[in-house]
Amino acid sequence: MEDPGRSPAAGQLVLVWAAGSTAVALTFYALIGAVLSGGAAAPVLVAVPAGGLVAFRAIAGATATAMPLGATRGGRWGWAVLVAGGGAALLAAGWAVLAAVVRPGLGFVVLAGAPYALVAALLLNASRLRLVAWSLLPAIVLAGSVALRLTGPDEVELRLAAAGLQRESLYVVSVPGYRPADGDHGRGLGSRAFMPEDPAAVPPYRTANVAAYDREVCRDVNSGTRLDFLPCETEADGLVYRAGADIHGYEVRRDGRTVVASGPRSVGREQLREGARTVRPAAAADLRAIGRAGEKGLYVADIPGFRLAPLLADGVQFDPVGGSGGPAAVGIMLATGQSAAQFCQGLRCETAGDLTYRHGTGSGAVEEYAGYLLARGSTTVQVTGGAAVDRAVLRDAVLAARPPTDKEILHALPPAHGRDPVAWWRSWLKEHF
């Protein structure tokens, strides 16, 4: 086995180290000169790397017997390029890590030749020195990663600030049978909206509509209703039934106009038939109830199981008593910060200790959902749900809600930095270790 003390290997490493440090120092001062001279010294920045490559080529020629690539002229030039390029790459990475951990100064210029010497050691004949170099490479990467992981700003606070969140107001919960709909803290934990894991558990929308049109019954003139151009079926009492794959309804003449009572297939045919039979012009009380006082040409009806909805629609919309179905009927929402007075405003509530239950109205332009509010220190946690959500599910969820751990926050929130690779690596290390 080679003795590094009696071969050119050790001498080569010393020369490479010195050449690397010198090249870095000259580059540093050339950069300062270029800035101070307004760019006049910029050519020096090109000459210094070129001079460094020539210096490494000269070292290769003087220590050719220390390396396999020294046997040929092309090999010596290849060695010079590998040492210059590899050393510069390692130096850039190491300098970025040092800058993120401590404040580099001129003293680091002396160490700047080490990456070049390390690359040269990887290319030696001397097996012991080569083995040491290959062992040092992962050790250096590991040490740099540990230093990054243990230093720098608090990653959790950075991500919370970037997301506009306060740690004390952030709560998470896992609801059996549900998945977070807008972000995941891991293991099914969510901090806002939840929907059933099984898409089949989401009920269809169940809304009905009553609107009048200036056309004859069963005429296809693009009047604005989705019943246009669907087949017509005249029933014994004169009502006209029209049905498609996803919508159906009835047409009836009133006051020289055709009034249509329609809805999705989830609304029963008998309900729409009864609505068509009871169609009448909207009275002043009806218009006030839906916030459309003074509007002309509107009709209402008595549709079993449905109520007037104060929504702007083509005609008048009717929602089922107890909720209009769809995702809102089975959705669950977790929120924080609302006071008990705000939570219960205009609604009926029951309070037991720190726990308040709100009965949902299922009415209004935005339905007020039932749910629980629980005092947690200086804030409150509330869990509300649609008409189809069991009360016990909401109670269990609000009691189980808790502040997330640092690891859960890191899992849920994206990194706060941009494309800085060192910052990205530090962020990844803090999230996973």
Summary of the structure (lengths in Angstrom):
residues: 433
radius of gyration: 37.6
end to end distance: 40.8
largest distance: 114.2
contacts: 1336
relative contact order: 0.10
helix: 45%
strand: 19%
